[in-house]
Amino acid sequence: MINFSDKAIRKIENILSEEGKTGWGLRVGIRSGGCSGYSYLMQFDEKASEQDHVFQVSKVPVFVDGRSLEFLEGTEIDFSDGLSGSGFVFNNPNAVKSCGCGSSFSA
């Protein structure tokens, strides 16, 4: 399971509303790349694929493919809006090493 902070949930719901994407879901995953081997992926999708694991976070369906779920199990996603910028932060207990900006990791 992937967990979301209350702040991250509010931000996701706000973006969906602002973009008029009623009924859409959030795709969370990983892809090869980044300075540490894998990078995180977050985007909105209209529907899940047949291979996705789907779970509900507040009012938002979350889609995660099986390969990504292996690497993201137990991850908490937060939203930070501090002085040095704003964005989603992945706190991944499976990451052995991550880059300085936190957008890529190795497992």
BAKEMAR-852100 format. One record per residue: residue number from 1; residue in one letter; y negated, x, z negated of N, C-alpha, C in turn. Coordinates in nm, 2 decimals. Layout:
// residues N
ATOM / i / aa / ny / nx / nz / cay / cax / caz / cy / cx / cz
ATOM / NUM / A / Y / X / Z / Y / X / Z / Y / X / Z
...
This chain:
// residues 107
ATOM / i / aa / ny / nx / nz / cay / cax / caz / cy / cx / cz
ATOM / 1 / M / 0.12 / 0.08 / 0.00 / 0.00 / 0.00 / 0.00 / -0.12 / 0.09 / 0.00
ATOM / 2 / I / -0.22 / 0.04 / 0.07 / -0.36 / 0.11 / 0.07 / -0.45 / 0.02 / -0.01
ATOM / 3 / N / -0.52 / 0.08 / -0.10 / -0.62 / 0.01 / -0.19 / -0.76 / 0.03 / -0.14
ATOM / 4 / F / -0.84 / -0.07 / -0.17 / -0.98 / -0.06 / -0.13 / -1.07 / -0.09 / -0.25
ATOM / 5 / S / -1.17 / -0.01 / -0.27 / -1.27 / -0.04 / -0.38 / -1.34 / -0.16 / -0.35
ATOM / 6 / D / -1.40 / -0.23 / -0.45 / -1.48 / -0.35 / -0.43 / -1.60 / -0.32 / -0.34
ATOM / 7 / K / -1.66 / -0.20 / -0.35 / -1.77 / -0.16 / -0.27 / -1.73 / -0.15 / -0.12
ATOM / 8 / A / -1.61 / -0.09 / -0.10 / -1.56 / -0.08 / 0.04 / -1.53 / -0.22 / 0.10
ATOM / 9 / I / -1.47 / -0.31 / 0.02 / -1.44 / -0.44 / 0.07 / -1.57 / -0.52 / 0.11
ATOM / 10 / R / -1.67 / -0.51 / 0.02 / -1.80 / -0.57 / 0.05 / -1.86 / -0.52 / 0.18
ATOM / 11 / K / -1.85 / -0.39 / 0.20 / -1.91 / -0.33 / 0.32 / -1.83 / -0.37 / 0.44
ATOM / 12 / I / -1.70 / -0.37 / 0.44 / -1.62 / -0.42 / 0.55 / -1.65 / -0.56 / 0.59
ATOM / 13 / E / -1.66 / -0.65 / 0.49 / -1.69 / -0.79 / 0.51 / -1.83 / -0.81 / 0.57
ATOM / 14 / N / -1.92 / -0.73 / 0.52 / -2.06 / -0.73 / 0.57 / -2.07 / -0.69 / 0.72
ATOM / 15 / I / -2.00 / -0.58 / 0.75 / -2.00 / -0.54 / 0.89 / -1.94 / -0.64 / 0.98
ATOM / 16 / L / -1.82 / -0.70 / 0.94 / -1.76 / -0.80 / 1.02 / -1.85 / -0.92 / 1.05
ATOM / 17 / S / -1.92 / -0.96 / 0.94 / -2.01 / -1.07 / 0.95 / -2.13 / -1.04 / 1.04
ATOM / 18 / E / -2.19 / -0.92 / 1.03 / -2.30 / -0.88 / 1.11 / -2.27 / -0.87 / 1.26
ATOM / 19 / E / -2.14 / -0.82 / 1.28 / -2.10 / -0.81 / 1.42 / -2.04 / -0.94 / 1.48
ATOM / 20 / G / -2.03 / -1.04 / 1.40 / -1.98 / -1.17 / 1.45 / -1.83 / -1.17 / 1.48
ATOM / 21 / K / -1.76 / -1.09 / 1.41 / -1.62 / -1.07 / 1.44 / -1.53 / -1.15 / 1.34
ATOM / 22 / T / -1.56 / -1.28 / 1.34 / -1.49 / -1.37 / 1.25 / -1.34 / -1.38 / 1.29
ATOM / 23 / G / -1.25 / -1.36 / 1.19 / -1.11 / -1.36 / 1.22 / -1.05 / -1.23 / 1.26
ATOM / 24 / W / -1.13 / -1.13 / 1.28 / -1.08 / -1.00 / 1.31 / -1.02 / -0.93 / 1.19
ATOM / 25 / G / -0.95 / -0.82 / 1.21 / -0.89 / -0.74 / 1.11 / -0.94 / -0.60 / 1.11
ATOM / 26 / L / -0.90 / -0.52 / 1.01 / -0.94 / -0.38 / 1.00 / -0.81 / -0.30 / 1.03
ATOM / 27 / R / -0.82 / -0.21 / 1.13 / -0.71 / -0.12 / 1.16 / -0.74 / 0.01 / 1.08
ATOM / 28 / V / -0.64 / 0.06 / 1.00 / -0.65 / 0.18 / 0.93 / -0.53 / 0.27 / 0.97
ATOM / 29 / G / -0.56 / 0.39 / 1.00 / -0.45 / 0.48 / 1.04 / -0.49 / 0.63 / 1.05
ATOM / 30 / I / -0.40 / 0.70 / 1.10 / -0.43 / 0.85 / 1.12 / -0.40 / 0.88 / 1.27
ATOM / 31 / R / -0.46 / 0.99 / 1.31 / -0.43 / 1.04 / 1.44 / -0.43 / 1.20 / 1.44
ATOM / 32 / S / -0.36 / 1.26 / 1.53 / -0.36 / 1.41 / 1.53 / -0.50 / 1.45 / 1.56
ATOM / 33 / G / -0.54 / 1.56 / 1.49 / -0.67 / 1.62 / 1.52 / -0.75 / 1.65 / 1.40
ATOM / 34 / G / -0.86 / 1.70 / 1.41 / -0.94 / 1.74 / 1.30 / -0.91 / 1.88 / 1.26
ATOM / 35 / C / -0.99 / 1.94 / 1.17 / -0.97 / 2.08 / 1.14 / -0.85 / 2.10 / 1.05
ATOM / 36 / S / -0.80 / 1.99 / 0.99 / -0.68 / 2.01 / 0.90 / -0.55 / 1.95 / 0.95
ATOM / 37 / G / -0.55 / 1.90 / 1.07 / -0.43 / 1.85 / 1.13 / -0.42 / 1.70 / 1.17
ATOM / 38 / Y / -0.47 / 1.62 / 1.08 / -0.48 / 1.47 / 1.10 / -0.62 / 1.43 / 1.06
ATOM / 39 / S / -0.67 / 1.32 / 1.13 / -0.79 / 1.26 / 1.10 / -0.77 / 1.11 / 1.07
ATOM / 40 / Y / -0.86 / 1.06 / 0.99 / -0.85 / 0.92 / 0.96 / -0.91 / 0.83 / 1.07
ATOM / 41 / L / -0.86 / 0.71 / 1.08 / -0.90 / 0.61 / 1.18 / -0.93 / 0.48 / 1.11
ATOM / 42 / M / -1.05 / 0.42 / 1.13 / -1.08 / 0.29 / 1.09 / -1.16 / 0.22 / 1.20
ATOM / 43 / Q / -1.11 / 0.10 / 1.24 / -1.17 / 0.03 / 1.35 / -1.13 / -0.12 / 1.33
ATOM / 44 / F / -1.21 / -0.21 / 1.39 / -1.18 / -0.35 / 1.39 / -1.10 / -0.39 / 1.51
ATOM / 45 / D / -1.00 / -0.47 / 1.49 / -0.91 / -0.52 / 1.60 / -0.90 / -0.67 / 1.58
ATOM / 46 / E / -0.89 / -0.74 / 1.70 / -0.87 / -0.88 / 1.70 / -0.74 / -0.93 / 1.64
ATOM / 47 / K / -0.63 / -0.85 / 1.66 / -0.50 / -0.89 / 1.61 / -0.41 / -0.77 / 1.59
ATOM / 48 / A / -0.31 / -0.79 / 1.52 / -0.21 / -0.68 / 1.49 / -0.12 / -0.66 / 1.61
ATOM / 49 / S / -0.06 / -0.54 / 1.62 / 0.04 / -0.52 / 1.72 / 0.18 / -0.56 / 1.65
ATOM / 50 / E / 0.28 / -0.56 / 1.73 / 0.42 / -0.60 / 1.67 / 0.47 / -0.49 / 1.58
ATOM / 51 / Q / 0.42 / -0.37 / 1.59 / 0.47 / -0.26 / 1.50 / 0.39 / -0.24 / 1.37
ATOM / 52 / D / 0.28 / -0.32 / 1.36 / 0.20 / -0.30 / 1.24 / 0.25 / -0.37 / 1.12
ATOM / 53 / H / 0.22 / -0.30 / 1.00 / 0.24 / -0.36 / 0.87 / 0.10 / -0.43 / 0.85
ATOM / 54 / V / 0.11 / -0.56 / 0.80 / -0.02 / -0.63 / 0.78 / -0.02 / -0.68 / 0.64
ATOM / 55 / F / -0.14 / -0.66 / 0.58 / -0.16 / -0.71 / 0.44 / -0.31 / -0.75 / 0.43
ATOM / 56 / Q / -0.33 / -0.83 / 0.33 / -0.46 / -0.90 / 0.32 / -0.54 / -0.82 / 0.21
ATOM / 57 / V / -0.67 / -0.79 / 0.23 / -0.76 / -0.74 / 0.13 / -0.88 / -0.83 / 0.13
ATOM / 58 / S / -0.89 / -0.90 / 0.02 / -0.99 / -1.01 / 0.01 / -0.97 / -1.10 / 0.13
ATOM / 59 / K / -1.07 / -1.12 / 0.21 / -1.06 / -1.21 / 0.33 / -1.02 / -1.14 / 0.46
ATOM / 60 / V / -0.99 / -1.01 / 0.45 / -0.98 / -0.93 / 0.57 / -0.83 / -0.89 / 0.59
ATOM / 61 / P / -0.77 / -0.92 / 0.70 / -0.64 / -0.87 / 0.73 / -0.65 / -0.72 / 0.76
ATOM / 62 / V / -0.56 / -0.64 / 0.71 / -0.55 / -0.49 / 0.74 / -0.43 / -0.46 / 0.82
ATOM / 63 / F / -0.44 / -0.39 / 0.93 / -0.33 / -0.35 / 1.01 / -0.31 / -0.20 / 1.00
ATOM / 64 / V / -0.18 / -0.16 / 0.98 / -0.15 / -0.02 / 0.97 / -0.01 / 0.00 / 1.04
ATOM / 65 / D / -0.01 / 0.10 / 1.13 / 0.12 / 0.13 / 1.20 / 0.21 / 0.20 / 1.10
ATOM / 66 / G / 0.34 / 0.20 / 1.12 / 0.44 / 0.26 / 1.03 / 0.42 / 0.40 / 1.01
ATOM / 67 / R / 0.39 / 0.48 / 1.11 / 0.37 / 0.63 / 1.10 / 0.25 / 0.66 / 1.01
ATOM / 68 / S / 0.14 / 0.58 / 1.03 / 0.02 / 0.61 / 0.95 / 0.05 / 0.57 / 0.80
ATOM / 69 / L / 0.12 / 0.46 / 0.78 / 0.15 / 0.41 / 0.65 / 0.22 / 0.52 / 0.56
ATOM / 70 / E / 0.31 / 0.59 / 0.63 / 0.38 / 0.70 / 0.56 / 0.28 / 0.80 / 0.50
ATOM / 71 / F / 0.18 / 0.83 / 0.57 / 0.08 / 0.93 / 0.53 / -0.03 / 0.87 / 0.44
ATOM / 72 / L / -0.05 / 0.74 / 0.44 / -0.16 / 0.68 / 0.37 / -0.11 / 0.60 / 0.25
ATOM / 73 / E / 0.02 / 0.59 / 0.22 / 0.07 / 0.52 / 0.11 / 0.00 / 0.57 / -0.02
ATOM / 74 / G / -0.06 / 0.47 / -0.10 / -0.13 / 0.51 / -0.22 / -0.27 / 0.55 / -0.21
ATOM / 75 / T / -0.32 / 0.55 / -0.09 / -0.46 / 0.59 / -0.06 / -0.56 / 0.49 / -0.11
ATOM / 76 / E / -0.67 / 0.53 / -0.17 / -0.78 / 0.44 / -0.20 / -0.89 / 0.47 / -0.11
ATOM / 77 / I / -0.95 / 0.36 / -0.05 / -1.06 / 0.38 / 0.04 / -1.18 / 0.32 / -0.03
ATOM / 78 / D / -1.29 / 0.41 / -0.04 / -1.41 / 0.37 / -0.11 / -1.52 / 0.38 / -0.01
ATOM / 79 / F / -1.64 / 0.33 / -0.05 / -1.76 / 0.34 / 0.03 / -1.87 / 0.41 / -0.05
ATOM / 80 / S / -1.92 / 0.52 / 0.01 / -2.02 / 0.60 / -0.06 / -2.16 / 0.59 / 0.02
ATOM / 81 / D / -2.26 / 0.56 / -0.05 / -2.39 / 0.56 / 0.01 / -2.49 / 0.64 / -0.07
ATOM / 82 / G / -2.46 / 0.77 / -0.08 / -2.54 / 0.86 / -0.16 / -2.65 / 0.93 / -0.08
ATOM / 83 / L / -2.71 / 1.02 / -0.14 / -2.83 / 1.09 / -0.08 / -2.78 / 1.17 / 0.04
ATOM / 84 / S / -2.66 / 1.22 / 0.05 / -2.62 / 1.30 / 0.16 / -2.55 / 1.22 / 0.27
ATOM / 85 / G / -2.57 / 1.09 / 0.27 / -2.52 / 1.01 / 0.37 / -2.43 / 0.89 / 0.32
ATOM / 86 / S / -2.39 / 0.81 / 0.41 / -2.30 / 0.70 / 0.37 / -2.18 / 0.69 / 0.46
ATOM / 87 / G / -2.08 / 0.64 / 0.41 / -1.95 / 0.62 / 0.49 / -1.84 / 0.59 / 0.40
ATOM / 88 / F / -1.72 / 0.57 / 0.46 / -1.60 / 0.54 / 0.39 / -1.53 / 0.67 / 0.35
ATOM / 89 / V / -1.48 / 0.67 / 0.23 / -1.42 / 0.79 / 0.17 / -1.27 / 0.76 / 0.15
ATOM / 90 / F / -1.18 / 0.84 / 0.20 / -1.04 / 0.83 / 0.18 / -0.99 / 0.92 / 0.06
ATOM / 91 / N / -0.94 / 0.86 / -0.04 / -0.88 / 0.94 / -0.16 / -0.73 / 0.93 / -0.14
ATOM / 92 / N / -0.68 / 1.03 / -0.07 / -0.54 / 1.02 / -0.03 / -0.45 / 1.12 / -0.12
ATOM / 93 / P / -0.36 / 1.06 / -0.20 / -0.28 / 1.14 / -0.28 / -0.17 / 1.22 / -0.20
ATOM / 94 / N / -0.15 / 1.19 / -0.08 / -0.05 / 1.26 / 0.01 / -0.11 / 1.38 / 0.08
ATOM / 95 / A / -0.24 / 1.40 / 0.07 / -0.31 / 1.51 / 0.14 / -0.28 / 1.64 / 0.06
ATOM / 96 / V / -0.23 / 1.74 / 0.13 / -0.21 / 1.87 / 0.06 / -0.33 / 1.95 / 0.07
ATOM / 97 / K / -0.40 / 1.93 / 0.18 / -0.53 / 2.01 / 0.21 / -0.62 / 1.91 / 0.29
ATOM / 98 / S / -0.75 / 1.92 / 0.26 / -0.84 / 1.85 / 0.34 / -0.96 / 1.93 / 0.38
ATOM / 99 / C / -1.04 / 1.89 / 0.48 / -1.15 / 1.97 / 0.52 / -1.27 / 1.94 / 0.43
ATOM / 100 / G / -1.38 / 2.01 / 0.44 / -1.49 / 1.99 / 0.35 / -1.56 / 1.86 / 0.36
ATOM / 101 / C / -1.56 / 1.80 / 0.48 / -1.63 / 1.67 / 0.50 / -1.54 / 1.56 / 0.46
ATOM / 102 / G / -1.41 / 1.58 / 0.44 / -1.31 / 1.47 / 0.40 / -1.26 / 1.38 / 0.51
ATOM / 103 / S / -1.29 / 1.42 / 0.64 / -1.25 / 1.33 / 0.75 / -1.12 / 1.37 / 0.81
ATOM / 104 / S / -1.06 / 1.49 / 0.77 / -0.93 / 1.53 / 0.81 / -0.85 / 1.59 / 0.70
ATOM / 105 / F / -0.72 / 1.59 / 0.72 / -0.63 / 1.64 / 0.61 / -0.50 / 1.69 / 0.67
ATOM / 106 / S / -0.42 / 1.76 / 0.59 / -0.28 / 1.79 / 0.62 / -0.19 / 1.74 / 0.51
ATOM / 107 / A / -0.07 / 1.71 / 0.55 / 0.02 / 1.66 / 0.45 / 0.15 / 1.73 / 0.46
